[in-house]
Amino acid sequence: MRILVVEDDEVLREGLDAGLSLEGHTVDLVETCMDAREAAASYSYDALVVDIGLPDGSGLDLVHDLRRSGNTTPILVLTARTMAEDRIEGLDRGADDYLGKPFDLGELAARLRALVRRANGRTEPSVTIGPLAITLATRQVTLKGQEVELSRREFAVLEVLVRHPGHVISRSQIEEAIYGWQEEVGSNAVEVHIHKLRGKLGTNFIETVRGVGYRVREQ
C-alpha cells in the first residue's frame, strides 16, 4: 500500500515511516494540513494516517475538507484525546477509524489493512486467483501450495495487480502505488519487476496489454 502520514512530531513520524516501510508499504510524510491537501490532490493513496493536532490546523478539519472535496481514501485518525466525544467527532467528520496514543504499531498496520480491504470490497484477508494465494498481512505468496519468495517491490507490484484481476493497470499507476515521491524510479523498473514475477509465477499469469499496461489473468 501507499500511505500518506500527516504527523508533525518528528520522532513519531519517523517511527511510523520505519515501521510501515518494514511492513512493505510505501510511505510519504508531511507535517501540515496544507502539505497534506497538496499531496492528497496530487497522488493516489491507499490510506491516510492523520494526527489531530497539526501546526496549521486541526486534523479533523483536514479530514472534513478532504471528504467535502470528494476524496474517499480510507483515513485513520491518531490522537492523544481519549474521550468518547472526541472519537465520535472524528468519525462523524469523515474518519474511518480512530486510534489513541500511545498505540501498538502492529495494531495500526492491521487497522490499515482492514480499512483498505473494506474499501476494495474484500472481506477475506487473503486473495486467491487460481493456484495463487496471497496473504496480505504476512506478504506470504503460495503457488499450488508451495511458498514463493518475492522481494518487497515484487510483492508490491503483485498486490497492485491482484486487487483488480482482469483490469489493465498502467505502468504509471504501478509506479505511483509502489514508489514514494522522493524515490528515483528507473525507466524500466516496472518491466524488471514484471519480468521477475513471471519467472516465479509463470509467464502467462501477468499479461501485457501493449501500449496500455498489465493485468492479471482471471482464472
Contacts in CASP RR format, 6 or more apart in sequence:
PFRMAT RR
TARGET T0000
AUTHOR 0000-0000-0000
METHOD contacts of the structure
MODEL  1
MRILVVEDDEVLREGLDAGLSLEGHTVDLVETCMDAREAAASYSYDALVV
DIGLPDGSGLDLVHDLRRSGNTTPILVLTARTMAEDRIEGLDRGADDYLG
KPFDLGELAARLRALVRRANGRTEPSVTIGPLAITLATRQVTLKGQEVEL
SRREFAVLEVLVRHPGHVISRSQIEEAIYGWQEEVGSNAVEVHIHKLRGK
LGTNFIETVRGVGYRVREQ
1 25 0 8 1.000
1 26 0 8 1.000
1 46 0 8 1.000
1 47 0 8 1.000
1 112 0 8 1.000
1 113 0 8 1.000
1 116 0 8 1.000
1 159 0 8 1.000
2 25 0 8 1.000
2 26 0 8 1.000
2 27 0 8 1.000
2 28 0 8 1.000
2 43 0 8 1.000
2 44 0 8 1.000
2 45 0 8 1.000
2 46 0 8 1.000
2 176 0 8 1.000
2 177 0 8 1.000
2 178 0 8 1.000
2 180 0 8 1.000
3 20 0 8 1.000
3 25 0 8 1.000
3 26 0 8 1.000
3 27 0 8 1.000
3 28 0 8 1.000
3 45 0 8 1.000
3 46 0 8 1.000
3 47 0 8 1.000
3 48 0 8 1.000
3 49 0 8 1.000
3 112 0 8 1.000
4 27 0 8 1.000
4 28 0 8 1.000
4 30 0 8 1.000
4 36 0 8 1.000
4 39 0 8 1.000
4 40 0 8 1.000
4 43 0 8 1.000
4 45 0 8 1.000
4 47 0 8 1.000
4 48 0 8 1.000
4 49 0 8 1.000
5 13 0 8 1.000
5 16 0 8 1.000
5 17 0 8 1.000
5 20 0 8 1.000
5 27 0 8 1.000
5 28 0 8 1.000
5 29 0 8 1.000
5 30 0 8 1.000
5 48 0 8 1.000
5 49 0 8 1.000
6 30 0 8 1.000
6 31 0 8 1.000
6 32 0 8 1.000
6 33 0 8 1.000
6 35 0 8 1.000
6 36 0 8 1.000
6 48 0 8 1.000
6 49 0 8 1.000
6 50 0 8 1.000
6 51 0 8 1.000
6 54 0 8 1.000
6 59 0 8 1.000
6 62 0 8 1.000
7 13 0 8 1.000
7 16 0 8 1.000
7 29 0 8 1.000
7 31 0 8 1.000
7 49 0 8 1.000
7 50 0 8 1.000
7 51 0 8 1.000
7 78 0 8 1.000
8 31 0 8 1.000
8 32 0 8 1.000
8 51 0 8 1.000
8 53 0 8 1.000
8 54 0 8 1.000
8 55 0 8 1.000
9 51 0 8 1.000
12 51 0 8 1.000
13 29 0 8 1.000
13 31 0 8 1.000
15 105 0 8 1.000
16 27 0 8 1.000
16 29 0 8 1.000
16 49 0 8 1.000
16 105 0 8 1.000
16 108 0 8 1.000
17 27 0 8 1.000
17 29 0 8 1.000
19 105 0 8 1.000
19 109 0 8 1.000
20 27 0 8 1.000
20 105 0 8 1.000
20 109 0 8 1.000
21 27 0 8 1.000
23 109 0 8 1.000
24 139 0 8 1.000
24 152 0 8 1.000
24 155 0 8 1.000
24 156 0 8 1.000
26 156 0 8 1.000
26 177 0 8 1.000
26 178 0 8 1.000
26 179 0 8 1.000
26 180 0 8 1.000
27 180 0 8 1.000
28 39 0 8 1.000
28 43 0 8 1.000
28 45 0 8 1.000
28 180 0 8 1.000
28 181 0 8 1.000
30 36 0 8 1.000
30 39 0 8 1.000
31 54 0 8 1.000
31 55 0 8 1.000
32 54 0 8 1.000
32 55 0 8 1.000
32 56 0 8 1.000
33 54 0 8 1.000
33 56 0 8 1.000
33 57 0 8 1.000
33 58 0 8 1.000
33 59 0 8 1.000
33 61 0 8 1.000
33 62 0 8 1.000
34 56 0 8 1.000
36 48 0 8 1.000
36 50 0 8 1.000
36 62 0 8 1.000
37 62 0 8 1.000
37 65 0 8 1.000
37 66 0 8 1.000
39 45 0 8 1.000
39 181 0 8 1.000
40 48 0 8 1.000
40 66 0 8 1.000
40 71 0 8 1.000
40 73 0 8 1.000
41 69 0 8 1.000
43 176 0 8 1.000
43 181 0 8 1.000
44 173 0 8 1.000
44 176 0 8 1.000
44 177 0 8 1.000
45 73 0 8 1.000
46 73 0 8 1.000
46 74 0 8 1.000
46 116 0 8 1.000
46 119 0 8 1.000
46 177 0 8 1.000
47 73 0 8 1.000
47 74 0 8 1.000
47 75 0 8 1.000
47 76 0 8 1.000
47 112 0 8 1.000
47 115 0 8 1.000
47 116 0 8 1.000
48 66 0 8 1.000
48 73 0 8 1.000
48 74 0 8 1.000
48 75 0 8 1.000
48 76 0 8 1.000
49 75 0 8 1.000
49 76 0 8 1.000
49 78 0 8 1.000
49 108 0 8 1.000
49 112 0 8 1.000
50 59 0 8 1.000
50 62 0 8 1.000
50 63 0 8 1.000
50 75 0 8 1.000
50 76 0 8 1.000
50 77 0 8 1.000
50 78 0 8 1.000
50 95 0 8 1.000
51 59 0 8 1.000
51 77 0 8 1.000
51 78 0 8 1.000
51 79 0 8 1.000
52 58 0 8 1.000
52 59 0 8 1.000
52 60 0 8 1.000
52 77 0 8 1.000
52 78 0 8 1.000
52 79 0 8 1.000
52 81 0 8 1.000
52 86 0 8 1.000
53 59 0 8 1.000
53 79 0 8 1.000
54 62 0 8 1.000
59 77 0 8 1.000
60 77 0 8 1.000
60 89 0 8 1.000
60 90 0 8 1.000
60 93 0 8 1.000
60 95 0 8 1.000
63 75 0 8 1.000
63 77 0 8 1.000
63 90 0 8 1.000
63 93 0 8 1.000
63 94 0 8 1.000
63 95 0 8 1.000
64 93 0 8 1.000
64 94 0 8 1.000
66 73 0 8 1.000
66 75 0 8 1.000
67 93 0 8 1.000
67 94 0 8 1.000
72 119 0 8 1.000
73 119 0 8 1.000
74 96 0 8 1.000
74 97 0 8 1.000
74 112 0 8 1.000
74 115 0 8 1.000
74 116 0 8 1.000
74 118 0 8 1.000
74 119 0 8 1.000
75 94 0 8 1.000
75 95 0 8 1.000
75 96 0 8 1.000
75 97 0 8 1.000
76 95 0 8 1.000
76 96 0 8 1.000
76 97 0 8 1.000
76 98 0 8 1.000
76 99 0 8 1.000
76 108 0 8 1.000
76 111 0 8 1.000
76 112 0 8 1.000
76 115 0 8 1.000
77 90 0 8 1.000
77 95 0 8 1.000
77 97 0 8 1.000
77 98 0 8 1.000
77 99 0 8 1.000
78 99 0 8 1.000
78 100 0 8 1.000
78 101 0 8 1.000
78 103 0 8 1.000
79 86 0 8 1.000
79 98 0 8 1.000
79 99 0 8 1.000
79 100 0 8 1.000
79 101 0 8 1.000
80 100 0 8 1.000
80 101 0 8 1.000
81 87 0 8 1.000
81 100 0 8 1.000
82 100 0 8 1.000
87 98 0 8 1.000
90 98 0 8 1.000
91 98 0 8 1.000
96 115 0 8 1.000
97 111 0 8 1.000
97 114 0 8 1.000
97 115 0 8 1.000
99 107 0 8 1.000
99 108 0 8 1.000
99 111 0 8 1.000
110 137 0 8 1.000
113 125 0 8 1.000
113 136 0 8 1.000
113 137 0 8 1.000
117 123 0 8 1.000
117 124 0 8 1.000
117 125 0 8 1.000
117 136 0 8 1.000
120 163 0 8 1.000
125 135 0 8 1.000
125 136 0 8 1.000
125 137 0 8 1.000
126 133 0 8 1.000
126 134 0 8 1.000
126 135 0 8 1.000
126 136 0 8 1.000
127 133 0 8 1.000
127 134 0 8 1.000
127 136 0 8 1.000
127 162 0 8 1.000
127 163 0 8 1.000
128 134 0 8 1.000
129 162 0 8 1.000
129 165 0 8 1.000
129 216 0 8 1.000
129 218 0 8 1.000
129 219 0 8 1.000
130 219 0 8 1.000
131 143 0 8 1.000
131 144 0 8 1.000
131 145 0 8 1.000
131 219 0 8 1.000
132 141 0 8 1.000
132 142 0 8 1.000
132 143 0 8 1.000
132 162 0 8 1.000
132 201 0 8 1.000
132 205 0 8 1.000
133 141 0 8 1.000
133 142 0 8 1.000
133 145 0 8 1.000
134 140 0 8 1.000
134 141 0 8 1.000
134 158 0 8 1.000
134 159 0 8 1.000
134 162 0 8 1.000
135 141 0 8 1.000
136 159 0 8 1.000
139 150 0 8 1.000
139 155 0 8 1.000
140 147 0 8 1.000
141 147 0 8 1.000
141 148 0 8 1.000
141 150 0 8 1.000
141 155 0 8 1.000
141 158 0 8 1.000
142 148 0 8 1.000
143 200 0 8 1.000
143 201 0 8 1.000
148 200 0 8 1.000
148 201 0 8 1.000
149 200 0 8 1.000
150 158 0 8 1.000
150 197 0 8 1.000
150 200 0 8 1.000
151 196 0 8 1.000
153 178 0 8 1.000
153 189 0 8 1.000
153 193 0 8 1.000
154 193 0 8 1.000
154 196 0 8 1.000
154 197 0 8 1.000
154 200 0 8 1.000
156 177 0 8 1.000
156 178 0 8 1.000
157 174 0 8 1.000
157 178 0 8 1.000
157 190 0 8 1.000
157 193 0 8 1.000
157 194 0 8 1.000
157 197 0 8 1.000
158 197 0 8 1.000
158 201 0 8 1.000
160 169 0 8 1.000
160 173 0 8 1.000
160 174 0 8 1.000
160 177 0 8 1.000
160 178 0 8 1.000
161 169 0 8 1.000
161 174 0 8 1.000
161 206 0 8 1.000
161 214 0 8 1.000
161 215 0 8 1.000
161 216 0 8 1.000
162 216 0 8 1.000
164 215 0 8 1.000
165 215 0 8 1.000
165 216 0 8 1.000
165 217 0 8 1.000
165 218 0 8 1.000
165 219 0 8 1.000
166 215 0 8 1.000
166 216 0 8 1.000
166 217 0 8 1.000
166 218 0 8 1.000
167 215 0 8 1.000
168 209 0 8 1.000
168 212 0 8 1.000
168 213 0 8 1.000
168 214 0 8 1.000
168 215 0 8 1.000
169 213 0 8 1.000
169 214 0 8 1.000
169 215 0 8 1.000
170 212 0 8 1.000
170 213 0 8 1.000
171 190 0 8 1.000
171 191 0 8 1.000
171 213 0 8 1.000
171 214 0 8 1.000
174 190 0 8 1.000
174 214 0 8 1.000
175 185 0 8 1.000
175 189 0 8 1.000
175 190 0 8 1.000
179 185 0 8 1.000
194 206 0 8 1.000
194 208 0 8 1.000
194 214 0 8 1.000
197 205 0 8 1.000
197 206 0 8 1.000
198 205 0 8 1.000
198 206 0 8 1.000
204 217 0 8 1.000
205 216 0 8 1.000
205 217 0 8 1.000
206 214 0 8 1.000
206 215 0 8 1.000
206 216 0 8 1.000
206 217 0 8 1.000
207 214 0 8 1.000
207 215 0 8 1.000
207 216 0 8 1.000
207 217 0 8 1.000
208 214 0 8 1.000
209 215 0 8 1.000
END
